[in-house]
Amino acid sequence: MTTAPATSAYEVILAVHVMAVVIAFGVTFAYPIMFAVGARHDPRSLPALHRVEYTIERWLINPGLLLVLLAGIYLASDGHHWSEFFVQWGLGATIAIGAVVGSVMIPTAKRAELLAQRSVAAAGDGPVELGEEYRSAVRRLSLAGALLSGLVLITILFMVIKP
C-alpha cells in the first residue's frame, strides 16, 4: 500500500495565496462588460452597478488583498525569498493596489453612483442623459481599473517566472 506524500504548510499557504488572488481580482475583469451592458441596455441600472462595484472592492478585494499579503509574507519568510525581485515586486504591487482601490476606485465609484442616480431622477420616465461629470468619473474608473488589472497580470507573471 502506498501513501500519498504529505502536504507541507508552505504548499497549503501557496494555494491560499493563489486562491485569494483569484477571489479578490477575478470579478474585476468582468467590470467593463457589466458596465457596457448596463449603459447600453439599461442606463437606469448604473447606480446599482456602481454600488455593486464599490461594495465588491470593500468586502471582497480589500480582505482578499490582505490575505494575499499575509500569505505572501509567510511564503517569502519561509522560503527566505525577501531579497528576490519577484517578492519585492509583489509587495510593492500589493501596496499600490490597496492604495489605488482605497483612494481612487471606491470614492470614484461612490461619486459615479450619486451622479448616475441624479441623471436617472432627472430623466423621470424619459431617456437617461448621463452628464460630463459622470462620464469623467467613469473614465477615471476605467483608466484606474485597467492599470490595476494590468498590474495584477504582470504580478502573476512575475510570481510564476520569478525573474
Contacts in CASP RR format, 6 or more apart in sequence:
PFRMAT RR
TARGET T0000
AUTHOR 0000-0000-0000
METHOD contacts of the structure
MODEL  1
MTTAPATSAYEVILAVHVMAVVIAFGVTFAYPIMFAVGARHDPRSLPALH
RVEYTIERWLINPGLLLVLLAGIYLASDGHHWSEFFVQWGLGATIAIGAV
VGSVMIPTAKRAELLAQRSVAAAGDGPVELGEEYRSAVRRLSLAGALLSG
LVLITILFMVIKP
9 78 0 8 1.000
10 75 0 8 1.000
10 78 0 8 1.000
10 79 0 8 1.000
13 71 0 8 1.000
13 72 0 8 1.000
13 74 0 8 1.000
13 75 0 8 1.000
13 78 0 8 1.000
14 71 0 8 1.000
14 75 0 8 1.000
16 67 0 8 1.000
16 71 0 8 1.000
17 67 0 8 1.000
17 68 0 8 1.000
17 71 0 8 1.000
17 72 0 8 1.000
17 75 0 8 1.000
20 64 0 8 1.000
20 65 0 8 1.000
20 67 0 8 1.000
20 68 0 8 1.000
20 71 0 8 1.000
21 68 0 8 1.000
21 152 0 8 1.000
21 156 0 8 1.000
23 60 0 8 1.000
23 64 0 8 1.000
24 60 0 8 1.000
24 61 0 8 1.000
24 63 0 8 1.000
24 64 0 8 1.000
24 65 0 8 1.000
24 67 0 8 1.000
24 68 0 8 1.000
25 61 0 8 1.000
25 149 0 8 1.000
25 152 0 8 1.000
27 56 0 8 1.000
27 60 0 8 1.000
28 56 0 8 1.000
28 61 0 8 1.000
28 145 0 8 1.000
28 148 0 8 1.000
28 149 0 8 1.000
28 152 0 8 1.000
29 149 0 8 1.000
31 53 0 8 1.000
31 145 0 8 1.000
32 142 0 8 1.000
34 49 0 8 1.000
34 52 0 8 1.000
35 46 0 8 1.000
35 49 0 8 1.000
35 138 0 8 1.000
38 45 0 8 1.000
38 46 0 8 1.000
38 49 0 8 1.000
39 46 0 8 1.000
39 130 0 8 1.000
43 116 0 8 1.000
43 119 0 8 1.000
43 120 0 8 1.000
43 127 0 8 1.000
43 128 0 8 1.000
43 130 0 8 1.000
44 120 0 8 1.000
44 128 0 8 1.000
46 112 0 8 1.000
46 113 0 8 1.000
46 116 0 8 1.000
46 120 0 8 1.000
46 130 0 8 1.000
47 113 0 8 1.000
47 114 0 8 1.000
47 116 0 8 1.000
47 117 0 8 1.000
47 120 0 8 1.000
50 109 0 8 1.000
50 110 0 8 1.000
50 112 0 8 1.000
50 113 0 8 1.000
50 116 0 8 1.000
51 113 0 8 1.000
53 105 0 8 1.000
53 109 0 8 1.000
53 141 0 8 1.000
54 105 0 8 1.000
54 106 0 8 1.000
54 109 0 8 1.000
54 110 0 8 1.000
54 113 0 8 1.000
57 101 0 8 1.000
57 102 0 8 1.000
57 105 0 8 1.000
57 106 0 8 1.000
57 109 0 8 1.000
58 106 0 8 1.000
61 101 0 8 1.000
62 98 0 8 1.000
62 101 0 8 1.000
62 102 0 8 1.000
65 94 0 8 1.000
65 97 0 8 1.000
65 98 0 8 1.000
65 101 0 8 1.000
68 94 0 8 1.000
69 91 0 8 1.000
69 94 0 8 1.000
72 87 0 8 1.000
75 81 0 8 1.000
76 82 0 8 1.000
76 87 0 8 1.000
76 91 0 8 1.000
81 87 0 8 1.000
82 88 0 8 1.000
84 162 0 8 1.000
85 158 0 8 1.000
85 163 0 8 1.000
86 158 0 8 1.000
86 159 0 8 1.000
86 161 0 8 1.000
86 162 0 8 1.000
86 163 0 8 1.000
89 155 0 8 1.000
89 158 0 8 1.000
90 155 0 8 1.000
90 158 0 8 1.000
90 159 0 8 1.000
93 151 0 8 1.000
93 152 0 8 1.000
93 154 0 8 1.000
93 155 0 8 1.000
96 151 0 8 1.000
97 148 0 8 1.000
97 151 0 8 1.000
97 152 0 8 1.000
100 144 0 8 1.000
100 147 0 8 1.000
100 148 0 8 1.000
101 148 0 8 1.000
104 140 0 8 1.000
104 144 0 8 1.000
105 141 0 8 1.000
105 144 0 8 1.000
105 145 0 8 1.000
105 148 0 8 1.000
108 137 0 8 1.000
108 140 0 8 1.000
108 141 0 8 1.000
108 144 0 8 1.000
109 141 0 8 1.000
111 137 0 8 1.000
112 134 0 8 1.000
112 137 0 8 1.000
112 138 0 8 1.000
112 141 0 8 1.000
115 130 0 8 1.000
115 131 0 8 1.000
115 133 0 8 1.000
115 134 0 8 1.000
115 137 0 8 1.000
116 130 0 8 1.000
116 134 0 8 1.000
119 128 0 8 1.000
119 129 0 8 1.000
119 130 0 8 1.000
119 131 0 8 1.000
119 134 0 8 1.000
120 128 0 8 1.000
122 129 0 8 1.000
123 129 0 8 1.000
END
